[in-house]
Amino acid sequence: MRLIIEILTVYAIYIFGTSLLIWRYGNKDRAPIIVLTAVLPFMVVIVFFEVFVRALFQRAPQMNPCPDGLAEAERIVEKHRHEMFGGAPVPPHIAHEWQMLYAKTLEREAARVQKFAVRILRTA
């Protein structure tokens, strides 16, 4: 209970201090800025918690089969980018990276199927 009171006290001092600073030196939109600074510590804690949970429970990225002509589409996009913005040409690389990631995904899925098949055939 004492820890909660100390945390709430520090939070109250934080809100009071930032509110005084914003009220004294702020020119416009004082109330929304004060509310935002009061909620900011909670938002930071929630964001860190959410990132931690997502890092723990998120699966590895998977790729679905890509439509034919990704390399050609990438060349067309690069051509239009060069026409609109100029600059040095950027060599297409997404199609190659996609192929590599898709191959790794297939290998990972094949390994899972292999382990499943070994486990099922062993018990059958």
Secondary structure as GFF3:
##gff-version 3
##sequence-region A 1 124
A	DSSP	alpha_helix	2	25	.	.	.	ID=ss1
A	DSSP	alpha_helix	30	57	.	.	.	ID=ss2
A	DSSP	alpha_helix	70	85	.	.	.	ID=ss3
A	DSSP	alpha_helix	94	123	.	.	.	ID=ss4
###
